[in-house]
């Protein structure tokens, strides 16, 4: 019998990862663990493109609608909770299928990373004051001075992520990428890991993004966001698809502009995801049919 195998279906949003993950899980008689930092939250459905009820019933999924937006999970929290799940799948089935687009969660799940430096509460207060006084653009500029590639690692539209990255980089005195270079050893020793991305011509991928956003609006994303207005201050909700519609609901922008911004920001995010998975993982990019044929 060969080594246990972890299939990682990663890469950009709207590329069709869920479908491939389910097909692979069926083929290998195993189950799926999501490493999507937004699909974790049960209050978020349409705007995070959560798998459908039919997809979720096709094979067992972990990390989908498992937490409330009021209990935000860090990448470290996520890894502690889901490492035992992955290990159980490897032990019982010989294979685990991981799927998602949050590279930071995947790194924490798979690798014994260097310890994050002890953080200074005063520095956090200072960063919060910078944000309040000068806005998000000031924090982004400060972060990019410390790490010019930060935009390839985190969502620069998410203030919580930018603050955390700036906090880490300033505390450690080095770029975020170097802090995350603790890929010294795999946590799941003895397992073979296959990093797989679904290959698309970029223009086709961007068209898929645009169509997905239109479909989300048809499914009632605006109504979903309206129901979340009382919680708009939560870090989890400062994310693409929600912030733009919160701006519309508060009169900051028009409805048409809000939808256009969702499409633009999602396309930008997809581009960053491709770059991240190329840089951080030995990702093999294949057409959808070729993935199932090969693996």
ABEGO torsion letter per residue (X at the ends): XBBBBBBBBBEBBGAGAAAAAAAAAAAAGBBBBBABAAAABAABAAAAGBBBAAAAAABBBBGBGABBAABBBBAAAAAAAAAAAAAAAAAAAGBBBBBEABAAAAAAAABBBBBBBBBBAAAAAAAAAAAAAAEAAAAAAAAAAABAAAAAABBAABAAAAAAAAAAAAAAGBBAAAAAAABABBABBGBBBBBBBBBBBAAAAAAAAAAAAAAAAAAGAAAAAAAAAAAAABAAABBBGAAAAAAAAAGABBAAAAAAAAAAAAAAAAAAAAAAAAAABBBBBBBAAAAAAAX
